[in-house]
Amino acid sequence: MLPGSPDDSPQVGNGGGLQGCYRHPERETGVACTRCGRPVCPECMTGAAVGFQCPERVREAHRGGRPAGRSIGGPVRALAPVTAVLAGLNVLVFLLTEYLAPAWQLRLGLYSYVPAPGVSLGVAAGPEQWYRLLTSAFVHAGFAHLVTNLVSLLVLGPPLERALGRVRFLGLYLLSGLAGNALAYLVDGGSLYSVGASGAIFGLLGATVVLVRRNRAPMGPVVALLVFNLVVTFSVSWIDWRAHIGGLVAGAAMAAGLVYAPPGRRRLVPGLTAAALLALVLGALVLGTARLGV
């Protein structure tokens, strides 16, 4: 084990679920040092340009030193494999739909159209088309669209993945994307075409707000980021605000179920929260289809 790695300190909590601060194991926290990955409580965390750092990393920065643990070519950092895989999938689907098989952009996008009574296409056609709520979250309309979402994913994803764990982080990401697309269909399922990971990204933003609040960290930077993104969402006509708002609410709700669950209910409460969100997605699909009269 390399010295200074996140595994050389105790990381126990009071009831499973969240980890304990590496310096105060009895204090549960949902925040990890962005440089070494060790969990830190509000007393130990120091705000950085992105996320928070532990006291050791802050001291190293002040004295111009290098992290103790190193790999070939650079410092050892806590990995965020789910974030990396999600980013890779977005790139692969973009290459497929933009260059190799452009027709697949329509096949995978959130498409729903009811041109006349009794005629329905895409999601409105029935459950066999509901896969679009998931696949459209990996389709992007152009290089700039892809890069914008990738940057947001790579900034917000790793700290959340380390704080929540890989499975919970993946569930939060996917549920946020589904919820955002379900709201888009509910509002405008008669004439809809939408693509992009923005709903899932807004879910990560909502979860970040919840975790920062839960750990009593300074709220200013994350609130400013949220307000900026909301202003952009409602200022640009071609942005699907419904996917953004649906993802934001779902991500915040899922994160709240994860970090505010009482001891002894750390599996039950998140499970019920996820089930409730899935039920809302299904309800939006059913209600949206009923409203269209198909």
N, C-alpha and C positions, 0 to 999 in steps of 0.2 A: 504494500500500500504506500503511495507517495505521501510524504509529509505535506500537511496543509490541504489535503483533499477533504471533501465534505464528509467522508466516511470515518474520519479519525476522531470525531467528537460525538457525544451522546445526542440522539435525536428522538427521544421518546416524548410522547404527549400524555395527556391525562385520560384518554379513553379511546386511543386509536384514531384514525382519521388524520387530523393535522399533526405535523411534527412538532417537537419541542425545540425551543431555541438552543443552539449549541452551547451557549454559555449559561443558560437558565433552563434546563431540561423540563422543569415543571410548568413553564409558560408556553402554551401552544401558540403557533403562529402560522400564517399562510403566506409569509414573505420569505424569499431566499435571497442571499447575496448574489448579485448578477455576475460576479467575477469567479467565485468559488463554489457557489451553490449551497452553502451552509444556511440552514434556517435561522432567522434572526428575529427577535422580539422588538417591540417599539423602542425599548431602552438601548438596544445594541445597534439598531439600524441607522445608517447615515444616508441621506438622499444623494443620489448621483444623477448624471445626465439622463440615464435610463435606469429606472428601478432604484434599488438600495444596495449598500455595501456593508460588510461586516467590519468590526474594528480593526482586524488584522490587515485587511486589504486597504483600508483608509490610511493606516500607519505606513504601509509600504508605498502608497502613492505620495505621502508627504515627504518621505525621505528618499524618494526616487529609486526605491529598491525594486527587485523583481519578485514575483510570487515564488514561494518555495518549491511548489510542484511544477515541473515542466515536462512537456513532451517534445518530440523532435519538431523544431520550427516555431515553438511558442508555448505559452503557459497552459497548464492543464485547466480546463474549464468543465463545469457540469454540463453534460450533454442534454439536448432537448430533441430527442429523435422523432417524436410525433410531429413537432413543428416542422422539422426538416422534411419528413415524408409528405406532409400536407403541402408544403411549398413545392416539392418535387412533382406531386400530382397536378398541381395547378399549372406548372410549366409544361408537363407532358400533354395535358389536355389542350392547352393553348397551341402547342405545336401541331397537334392532331387536327384541331378544328380550324386553325388559321392557315396551315400550309399543306398538310397531307390529305385531309378529307374535309373541306369546308362545309359540305352538306351536313356533317355531324353537329355543327353548331346549332342548327335548328332542331335536330333530333335530341340533343341533350339539353337545350335551353328551356327556360320556364315559359312555354308557349301554351296559350289557351285562347281559343277564338270560337265565337258562336255567330256565324254570319247570318243565320236565319233560324226561325223556330224549327226545332227538330234536327238541326245540323250543328254538330259540335266537333271541334278539333283540339288536339293536345290534352291538357289536364282535364278540361271539361268533358272529354269523351269517356272518362271513367277511371277506375282504379288501375287499369293496365298502363295508364299514362302518368300515374302519380310519382313514378320514379324521377320525373323531371324536377321535383322539389329538391332532390339531393344532387343530381348530376349538374344542374344549372349553377350550383355553387362553385364548380370547378371550371366553368366556361367563362372566357373573357372577350370583350369586344375591343380588341386592339392591344398593342404593346404597352401603351401608357396606362391603360386600365389594369393590366396585369401587374406592372411594376408598382403602381400605387398600392394595390392590395398586398403584394408580396412584402413590401417594406413594412407595412402595418403589421402583418403577420409575424415577421421576424423580429419586430420590436416588442410587441405585446405577448407573443406566444411563449418564448422561453421562460420568463419569470413566472407566468401562470402555470406552465407545465411542471416546473420544479415545485411550485407551491401546492398544487392540487394532486399531482401524480399523473402518469401518462393516460390511464384509462379514463379518469374523470375529466381530464383536459380534453381528450378526444370527444367524449360524450357531450361536453359543453359546446364545443365547436360545431359539431354536427347538428345538435338540437337548435342552436342559434340560427344556423343556416336554414333548417327546415321551417322554423317558426317565422322567420322573415319572409320566406317564399310563400308560406301558407297565408300570411296576412295580405301579401300582394294579390294572391288569387282571390281571396275573400272580397277585397275591395274592387278589383277590376278584372275578374276572370273572364269577362265576355270579349275582351280585346287586350291581350297581354303578351308581351315578350320581354323577358328580363334575364340577364346573365350576370355572373360575378360572385365573388366571395364576400362582398361587402356586408351581407347580413350576418355571416359568421364572424367577420372582423368586428362588427359592432357588438356582437355578443362578447367577444374578448374584452372590448372596451368597457362594457357594462360590468363584467366580472372583475376587471381591474379596479373600478370604482368601489365595488363592494369589499374587495380585499384590503384596499388602502384604508377604507373606513373601519373595517374590522380590526385592523392593526393600529388604529389611532395614529396613522402617519399623516403628514401634511397633505391636505386635499387639494391645495391650489393648483399644482401642475396638471393633475389628472382631470380636474373639473375644467380647466382651461382647454385641455385637449378635447374633452367631450363637447364643450360649447362650440369650439371651432368646427368640429366635424358636423354638428347639428346645423350650424349656420350654412356650411357648404351644402349639406343635404337638401335644405329647403331653398337654396339660392340658385341651384343649377337645375334647369328644367328636365334634363334627360336622366338625372339620378333618380332611382327608384326609392323614394323616401319610405315606402311601406316596408320594404325588405330591411332597411336600416333600423327603423323603429321596432319592428317585430324581433329582429335579432338582438337589439339592445336590451329590450325588456326580458327576453328569454335568457340571455346570458347573465343578466343581473339576478334573475330569479333562481337560476340553477346555482350560481355561486353562493347566493344567500342560503340555499338549502344545504350546501356543502360546508360552509364555514360557521354557520350559526346553529347547526344541529347540536342538541344537548348531548353530553356524555352518555354513552350507552345507546344512542340513537344515530350514530354516525353512518350506519349503513341504511337504516330504515328511512330517515328523512330525505337524504339525497335520492334514494330509489323512488319514493313517493313524488318528489319534485319532478324527476325525469318522466315518470308515468303521467303526471298531470300535464306536463308540457306536450307530450305525445298525444294525449287525449285532446288537447286544445288544437293541435295541428290537424288531427282527424276531424274534429268538429268543424274547423274552418273549411276543410275540403267538402264535407257533406253540406254545410250551410251555403257555401259559395255555389255549389252545383245546384242546390235547390233554388237559389235566387235566380239562377240563369234559366230555370225551367226546362232543364234537359234531363 
